[in-house]
Amino acid sequence: MQRYDAKLLFAEHAKAVHAAVYRLTLDSAAAEDATQEAFVRLLTRPPKDNSNVGAWLKRVAVNFAIDTLRRTNRQKPLGDWEVEDQPNPDVSDTTLSDELVDALQRIKPDHRAAVLAVDRDGMSYTDAADLLGVHLNKLKTDLLRGRRALHDILKGSALAGDSRKE
């Protein structure tokens, strides 16, 4: 691949790749790392099929982010559930409230990615499963569990449509 091709592909796909990973991690630095890793792999080990490089880049970046999250989660002690305050960069036309971002950070990454891909971004189940690299049934399970977890976390809040505290 020629140097100007890489620059052109980066200009064309970097924002979408970053947004896809940010949906999973809710961490701008992690999304930047995964985006960079995807483009490094594009240059060092390009896909055999060049028909949809954008989807390939997203897939590589999301896989890298999931692997990183799994390694990080294995290293955390069980009692460490503190959520760090991190800036929420604008990666799409809609923004999330601080309360919702906090709730999303508290659910499992696989569940969060499924909820954001389907409910926030309006992806079909098939497209979301392809993006996340999971079987359709796993996506549906993650989506259900993610929605339930969010419901439990947000119960009684204005976001849940019920201002009464239980």
NUNU-18139 format. One line per field, with one value per residue: x, y, z of N, C-alpha, C in turn; residue number from 1; residue in three letters; chain. Coordinates in steps of 0.02 Angstrom, whole numbers, always signed. Example, Ala and Ser with C-alpha at 12.3 -4.5 7.8 and 13.67 -1.06 7.14 Angstrom:
<atoms>
n_east +660/+642 $
n_north -284/-112 $
n_up +390/+354 $
ca_east +615/+684 $
ca_north -225/-53 $
ca_up +390/+357 $
c_east +660/+645 $
c_north -165/+2 $
c_up +390/+394 $
n 1/2 $
res Ala/Ser $
chain A/A $
</atoms>
This chain:
<atoms>
n_east +42/+29/+100/+19/-104/-131/-143/-255/-351/-350/-398/-525/-585/-549/-624/-747/-704/-647/-764/-839/-764/-763/-896/-896/-797/-809/-706/-595/-455/-429/-503/-432/-309/-349/-395/-278/-205/-279/-253/-115/-110/-173/-76/+30/-20/-122/-297/-358/-463/-507/-628/-710/-641/-663/-755/-675/-572/-644/-684/-559/-514/-615/-603/-474/-495/-588/-510/-413/-493/-536/-414/-380/-488/-469/-361/-404/-447/-583/-662/-647/-735/-742/-782/-696/-685/-701/-673/-806/-797/-870/-934/-1032/-1190/-1277/-1280/-1237/-1309/-1228/-1267/-1314/-1197/-1118/-1194/-1182/-1046/-1039/-1089/-1057/-930/-961/-1100/-1128/-1079/-1166/-1291/-1269/-1239/-1358/-1469/-1432/-1364/-1444/-1421/-1450/-1486/-1409/-1308/-1247/-1202/-1109/-1018/-971/-918/-981/-1091/-1260/-1354/-1280/-1265/-1399/-1422/-1326/-1377/-1503/-1464/-1386/-1481/-1564/-1475/-1447/-1576/-1593/-1491/-1528/-1652/-1785/-1733/-1737/-1707/-1758/-1887/-1961/-1980/-1987/-1900/-1851 $
n_north -59/+109/+261/+379/+322/+266/+381/+438/+338/+344/+473/+456/+352/+355/+430/+362/+235/+266/+311/+192/+112/+193/+185/+63/+70/+194/+279/+394/+390/+252/+222/+294/+225/+98/+130/+176/+56/-23/+40/+24/-114/-124/-75/-163/-294/-312/-334/-481/-468/-326/-262/-200/-103/-12/-75/-182/-116/-63/-182/-240/-141/-141/-273/-266/-173/-242/-352/-282/-226/-343/-395/-291/-293/-416/-391/-304/-284/-368/-283/-156/-42/+88/+229/+319/+495/+551/+643/+667/+646/+718/+607/+584/+639/+646/+671/+603/+603/+646/+562/+450/+410/+376/+268/+180/+155/+72/-51/-212/-218/-286/-289/-153/-110/-175/-119/+18/+13/-37/+29/+166/+201/+147/+33/-117/-280/-377/-301/-242/-357/-402/-294/-301/-426/-544/-684/-679/-720/-703/-565/-527/-578/-505/-378/-385/-412/-299/-195/-230/-215/-78/-30/-71/+3/+134/+144/+234/+357/+512/+481/+355/+380/+388/+480/+455/+396/+233 $
n_up +0/-41/+27/+18/-1/+125/+203/+143/+167/+307/+330/+279/+355/+493/+591/+598/+639/+763/+829/+831/+919/+1031/+1071/+1131/+1233/+1299/+1321/+1272/+1251/+1246/+1133/+1038/+1042/+996/+869/+809/+815/+726/+603/+596/+583/+461/+377/+402/+397/+286/+239/+154/+68/-10/-23/+72/+164/+267/+355/+392/+460/+570/+631/+668/+757/+856/+902/+956/+1059/+1139/+1179/+1252/+1354/+1417/+1465/+1553/+1643/+1703/+1781/+1879/+2051/+2134/+2215/+2162/+2094/+2054/+1955/+1839/+1809/+1649/+1501/+1385/+1226/+1079/+976/+888/+819/+924/+1101/+1259/+1421/+1576/+1679/+1611/+1544/+1655/+1702/+1593/+1596/+1703/+1666/+1589/+1461/+1338/+1343/+1349/+1223/+1136/+1172/+1143/+1006/+948/+1011/+1026/+907/+811/+735/+641/+708/+645/+581/+693/+760/+666/+667/+799/+798/+840/+863/+807/+904/+1023/+1022/+1040/+1168/+1243/+1222/+1283/+1417/+1441/+1430/+1537/+1644/+1636/+1661/+1794/+1857/+1829/+1885/+1951/+1917/+1823/+1692/+1675/+1666/+1778/+1911/+2044/+2186/+2228 $
ca_east +0/+69/+93/-38/-164/-142/-168/-322/-394/-356/-444/-593/-613/-527/-677/-796/-672/-643/-832/-859/-729/-786/-960/-880/-754/-825/-641/-566/-386/-432/-527/-375/-261/-376/-397/-209/-187/-312/-218/-50/-121/-189/-13/+75/-55/-185/-347/-354/-517/-507/-692/-739/-586/-691/-782/-618/-538/-686/-681/-494/-511/-660/-571/-417/-524/-617/-454/-383/-540/-535/-351/-384/-537/-440/-311/-435/-474/-655/-694/-631/-787/-744/-784/-656/-713/-664/-711/-848/-792/-928/-918/-1090/-1234/-1313/-1237/-1265/-1306/-1178/-1297/-1315/-1128/-1099/-1228/-1152/-979/-1046/-1109/-1004/-914/-999/-1170/-1128/-1070/-1229/-1343/-1255/-1243/-1427/-1516/-1410/-1345/-1496/-1398/-1489/-1453/-1359/-1251/-1214/-1166/-1051/-971/-941/-887/-1013/-1148/-1322/-1384/-1242/-1283/-1465/-1414/-1291/-1423/-1553/-1431/-1366/-1541/-1586/-1428/-1460/-1640/-1581/-1449/-1563/-1718/-1803/-1705/-1775/-1694/-1800/-1956/-1994/-1943/-1991/-1846/-1878 $
ca_north +0/+170/+306/+424/+282/+260/+446/+445/+292/+369/+531/+433/+303/+361/+454/+308/+182/+293/+311/+123/+89/+234/+157/+5/+86/+259/+306/+422/+366/+183/+223/+316/+169/+45/+157/+174/-14/-46/+67/-9/-181/-115/-66/-220/-355/-291/-387/-515/-441/-253/-235/-158/-88/+23/-125/-221/-74/-61/-248/-247/-94/-166/-333/-243/-141/-295/-388/-238/-223/-407/-398/-242/-316/-472/-365/-264/-321/-372/-228/-93/-24/+161/+252/+379/+549/+559/+686/+631/+681/+713/+561/+577/+696/+647/+667/+565/+639/+620/+507/+391/+389/+342/+202/+139/+134/+22/-116/-248/-188/-319/-267/-82/-103/-197/-69/+80/+2/-47/+79/+234/+212/+123/-21/-178/-331/-410/-255/-236/-420/-402/-245/-325/-491/-595/-717/-641/-739/-671/-495/-520/-590/-447/-322/-395/-404/-229/-156/-245/-184/-6/-19/-78/+58/+198/+140/+292/+420/+545/+447/+296/+403/+383/+526/+430/+353/+173 $
ca_up +0/-45/+84/+10/+9/+197/+226/+117/+205/+375/+327/+262/+402/+562/+635/+606/+678/+831/+856/+845/+979/+1088/+1093/+1173/+1290/+1329/+1341/+1211/+1243/+1224/+1064/+996/+1038/+953/+801/+786/+805/+665/+545/+594/+555/+390/+341/+410/+377/+254/+228/+90/+28/-4/-45/+124/+210/+325/+401/+417/+510/+630/+662/+700/+814/+908/+932/+997/+1119/+1181/+1209/+1302/+1410/+1453/+1503/+1607/+1692/+1740/+1827/+1932/+2108/+2131/+2249/+2130/+2045/+2047/+1886/+1832/+1769/+1587/+1455/+1337/+1162/+1036/+922/+845/+821/+988/+1159/+1315/+1484/+1622/+1717/+1568/+1533/+1716/+1703/+1541/+1618/+1756/+1640/+1554/+1395/+1285/+1349/+1331/+1151/+1104/+1185/+1106/+933/+926/+1037/+1013/+838/+766/+691/+642/+748/+603/+572/+758/+772/+621/+692/+861/+785/+880/+833/+816/+968/+1076/+1022/+1071/+1239/+1271/+1219/+1336/+1482/+1448/+1443/+1605/+1691/+1635/+1695/+1866/+1880/+1821/+1916/+1992/+1892/+1770/+1629/+1671/+1658/+1842/+1955/+2114/+2208/+2260 $
c_east +45/+53/+31/-104/-181/-170/-240/-371/-403/-405/-516/-624/-598/-583/-728/-767/-668/-712/-855/-827/-751/-852/-949/-846/-776/-761/-605/-495/-385/-456/-472/-324/-286/-379/-327/-187/-217/-275/-147/-57/-139/-125/+32/+45/-122/-233/-338/-406/-522/-575/-724/-688/-612/-718/-726/-582/-578/-681/-615/-490/-555/-631/-514/-443/-553/-562/-421/-427/-538/-471/-354/-431/-511/-391/-340/-456/-550/-690/-685/-682/-793/-742/-746/-694/-670/-706/-749/-844/-854/-910/-977/-1133/-1272/-1263/-1274/-1260/-1253/-1204/-1298/-1245/-1103/-1130/-1197/-1083/-983/-1068/-1052/-992/-953/-1071/-1176/-1123/-1134/-1283/-1331/-1261/-1316/-1472/-1495/-1399/-1394/-1474/-1446/-1451/-1396/-1297/-1212/-1174/-1104/-997/-934/-908/-915/-1070/-1211/-1354/-1347/-1258/-1351/-1462/-1380/-1337/-1475/-1522/-1409/-1425/-1566/-1540/-1438/-1525/-1630/-1541/-1488/-1632/-1729/-1775/-1750/-1765/-1738/-1874/-1996/-1954/-1946/-1932/-1876/-1831 $
c_north +62/+217/+351/+386/+275/+325/+456/+400/+316/+428/+509/+391/+314/+382/+399/+251/+204/+290/+241/+97/+129/+209/+99/+26/+146/+292/+329/+396/+294/+179/+245/+261/+115/+67/+155/+102/-42/-22/+38/-78/-177/-110/-127/-286/-338/-349/-419/-488/-366/-222/-189/-146/-54/-26/-166/-181/-71/-127/-258/-202/-118/-228/-314/-213/-193/-334/-347/-233/-287/-415/-351/-266/-375/-448/-324/-308/-318/-313/-161/-77/+51/+179/+317/+432/+558/+603/+643/+667/+670/+669/+549/+639/+701/+642/+630/+607/+607/+560/+443/+365/+351/+272/+155/+114/+79/-46/-147/-219/-220/-296/-194/-73/-123/-145/-6/+70/-2/+11/+151/+247/+184/+69/-80/-229/-364/-365/-248/-299/-423/-354/-271/-393/-546/-626/-676/-657/-708/-597/-485/-530/-530/-386/-326/-383/-332/-184/-167/-212/-109/+11/-21/-19/+124/+199/+200/+358/+450/+511/+386/+315/+399/+424/+504/+385/+293/+150 $
c_up +0/+11/+77/+15/+84/+225/+204/+156/+277/+376/+317/+319/+476/+610/+649/+648/+751/+864/+874/+909/+1040/+1115/+1141/+1237/+1330/+1355/+1277/+1198/+1218/+1151/+1016/+988/+990/+880/+770/+771/+740/+603/+539/+563/+481/+349/+345/+388/+346/+243/+159/+41/+40/-19/+8/+179/+273/+377/+432/+471/+575/+668/+700/+762/+871/+942/+978/+1063/+1166/+1215/+1264/+1364/+1451/+1494/+1563/+1662/+1732/+1793/+1884/+1990/+2106/+2163/+2215/+2075/+2037/+1973/+1882/+1791/+1707/+1541/+1405/+1270/+1120/+976/+876/+852/+888/+1044/+1214/+1377/+1528/+1660/+1675/+1554/+1595/+1719/+1652/+1561/+1670/+1730/+1601/+1484/+1338/+1284/+1327/+1255/+1114/+1112/+1144/+1031/+910/+947/+1022/+939/+787/+718/+695/+685/+708/+595/+637/+774/+729/+647/+753/+854/+828/+841/+850/+884/+1027/+1079/+1056/+1146/+1273/+1273/+1275/+1406/+1494/+1463/+1514/+1657/+1694/+1672/+1771/+1894/+1880/+1853/+1961/+1968/+1839/+1703/+1620/+1664/+1722/+1891/+2028/+2129/+2244/+2314 $
n 1/2/3/4/5/6/7/8/9/10/11/12/13/14/15/16/17/18/19/20/21/22/23/24/25/26/27/28/29/30/31/32/33/34/35/36/37/38/39/40/41/42/43/44/45/46/47/48/49/50/51/52/53/54/55/56/57/58/59/60/61/62/63/64/65/66/67/68/69/70/71/72/73/74/75/76/77/78/79/80/81/82/83/84/85/86/87/88/89/90/91/92/93/94/95/96/97/98/99/100/101/102/103/104/105/106/107/108/109/110/111/112/113/114/115/116/117/118/119/120/121/122/123/124/125/126/127/128/129/130/131/132/133/134/135/136/137/138/139/140/141/142/143/144/145/146/147/148/149/150/151/152/153/154/155/156/157/158/159/160/161/162/163/164/165/166 $
res Met/Gln/Arg/Tyr/Asp/Ala/Lys/Leu/Leu/Phe/Ala/Glu/His/Ala/Lys/Ala/Val/His/Ala/Ala/Val/Tyr/Arg/Leu/Thr/Leu/Asp/Ser/Ala/Ala/Ala/Glu/Asp/Ala/Thr/Gln/Glu/Ala/Phe/Val/Arg/Leu/Leu/Thr/Arg/Pro/Pro/Lys/Asp/Asn/Ser/Asn/Val/Gly/Ala/Trp/Leu/Lys/Arg/Val/Ala/Val/Asn/Phe/Ala/Ile/Asp/Thr/Leu/Arg/Arg/Thr/Asn/Arg/Gln/Lys/Pro/Leu/Gly/Asp/Trp/Glu/Val/Glu/Asp/Gln/Pro/Asn/Pro/Asp/Val/Ser/Asp/Thr/Thr/Leu/Ser/Asp/Glu/Leu/Val/Asp/Ala/Leu/Gln/Arg/Ile/Lys/Pro/Asp/His/Arg/Ala/Ala/Val/Leu/Ala/Val/Asp/Arg/Asp/Gly/Met/Ser/Tyr/Thr/Asp/Ala/Ala/Asp/Leu/Leu/Gly/Val/His/Leu/Asn/Lys/Leu/Lys/Thr/Asp/Leu/Leu/Arg/Gly/Arg/Arg/Ala/Leu/His/Asp/Ile/Leu/Lys/Gly/Ser/Ala/Leu/Ala/Gly/Asp/Ser/Arg/Lys/Glu $
chain A/A/A/A/A/A/A/A/A/A/A/A/A/A/A/A/A/A/A/A/A/A/A/A/A/A/A/A/A/A/A/A/A/A/A/A/A/A/A/A/A/A/A/A/A/A/A/A/A/A/A/A/A/A/A/A/A/A/A/A/A/A/A/A/A/A/A/A/A/A/A/A/A/A/A/A/A/A/A/A/A/A/A/A/A/A/A/A/A/A/A/A/A/A/A/A/A/A/A/A/A/A/A/A/A/A/A/A/A/A/A/A/A/A/A/A/A/A/A/A/A/A/A/A/A/A/A/A/A/A/A/A/A/A/A/A/A/A/A/A/A/A/A/A/A/A/A/A/A/A/A/A/A/A/A/A/A/A/A/A/A/A/A/A/A/A $
</atoms>
